[in-house]
Amino acid sequence: RHYGFDLGDAESAVSVTTRDNQGDPEILPVNGAKSFISAFAVTRTGEVIVGENACYTPKAAEARLRFKSRFLTDAGAKNDILRFARGVLGALREEGALPEADDKRFYIGCPAGWTANDREEYRAIFETAQYPPARIITESRAALMSACQSKHLQVSYDILANPLLVVDIGSCTTD
């Protein structure tokens, strides 16, 4: 299975598709939400809560949000991304969205302006978080891949033979 993780500064989402890319990618709910706030809280017992629940839990000893936009400028943001990524992975496992027997690969979006070194640092965070093999791709490329696989948009790969402009407008970057 191929998983796509759009970790945004304000909101995030995870999708899955089969290796043969049959059908539309399926959006996986995390704590019941298909699109969830990019926030996490750590309770006094060390439990990590992600999404909207992290913003409102009275058990939070610590909480963070909007950390991706600080990735290139604030060393602490890397640890915040790591903890959020672990929380999302834990929620997916808890909900049974990551069958153990499956061969898995994650594709994780990043802004197109990030350098090769920035992308490798970002990928290493997900490796540390114990994600299955992860590849970092630009968010605009991920949007194009999704459009090509979607039956609803009716875009086919033959469009790639022509000049193409893809614009991804995110909460902190536009690619």
N, C-alpha and C positions, 0 to 999 in steps of 0.2 A: 504494500500500500504506500501511496505517496501522500504525505501530509503537508499542508501549507500553513504557515504560522505568520499572520500579519500582526506583528507586535507594534502597535501604534503608540504615539505619545499619549493620546487621550483614550483611545479604544483599541481593542484587539479582537482577533477572531482566528479560529482554527478550522481548516477544512481537510477532507480526505477524498481521495479518488483511488481507483484500482490501478494496478500497473498497466493494464491495457487501455486505460483512459476511457472506458465505456461509461457514458452517462455524465451528467453534471457532477462537479465536485459537491460533496455533501458538507454542509456547515455543521460542525460538531458543537453542541452546547457545552459550555463550561459553567458549572453551577447553575444550570438551567437557562443560560443566556447565550444566544448565538453570536452576539457582539457584546463584549463586556469591557467595563472600565479597566484601563491599565493601571491597576492599583493593587497593593498587597498590604496585609497587616500580619504582624507576628504576635501571637498571643503569649502570655506569661509562661505557658507550657511549651512554647516553641513551635506550635502549629502555625502553618502559613495559610492564610485565607486570601483568595484573589477575587477581583471583580468588585461589584457593588457591595457585596457583603463586607469587604475589607474596609469600606468607608464608614460603615455603621455599626460594626461590632463593638460592644462594650468591653470585650475581652482583650482588645488590642493593647499591647505594651509598646508597639511601634507601628507606624503606618507610613507608606510612601506612595506617591503617584507622580505622573509626568516625569519619568526618569530617562526615557529614550532621547529626548531632545538635549539632554546634558551629557550624552555618551562621549562626545568628542572633547568636552571641556572640563568635566568633573569626574575625577577618578572614583568617587563614591557611587556614581551612577552605574558603573560596571557591576558592583556588588548588588545594587538594587535590581538590575536586570537579571542577574543570576538568581536572586531569591524569587522574583516574579516568575521567571521561566521554570524554576523547580516547582513552584506552586501550581502553575498551569499544567505541567506534566503530571503532577500528583492528582490533580482534579480529573484529568483525562483518564488516568489509570483507574481511579476510584469509580468513574462512571462506565468503565468497561470499553472505552473508545480505542484502547491500544491493546488488542489481543496479543498475548505473549508469543504465540506461535508464529505470528506473521513476520515476514521480512518487511521492515519499515525504513523509510527515508523521509527526512524532513527538509522542506524548502522554506527558508526564512527570509523575509523581505528586509531590505535596507535602502536608505536613500541612494540615488544614483551618484551623488556627489562624494560618497565615501571612497577613500582610497583602498587599494588592495590590502594594505596593512590594517586599516580600520575594519575591513570586512573579516580579515583573519582573526583579529582580536574579538570581534563580535561572535564569530563561529566558535572560537575557543570557549566562550562563556557557555554556550549550549552543550559543548562537549563536557565541560566541568559539571554542568547540571544533569549529566547522564542521559542526554537525548540520544535517540538512535542517530546514525550518521546524518549530519546536517550539511546542507549547502546553502550559502548565502547568495541570494539573487536580488537584483534591483526591484523595487516595488512596481515600477512601470512595466518591467518584463513579466512580473507575476500577474499583473492586471491583464496583459495581453494573453498570457497562457490561459488564464481563466476564461477570457472572452472566446478564445478559440475552442475551448472544451465545452462551453455552454451551449446547449441546444436552444435556449431561450433567445440568445443574441444572434444566432445563426451566422456566425463568423467562421469561415473555414481557413485552413492553413494556406490555401492558394493565395490568400490576400497578402501573404508574406513576400510574394514575388513583386509586389508594387511598393512604392514609397508609403510609409505608414507613420503616423504620429500618434503616440499614446501619451495621455496626460493623466497622471495620478495625483489628485489633490488630497493631501493628508492633513492631519491636524497641526503638524509642525514643519513639513516639507512639501514641496510640489516637485514631482519628477516629470 
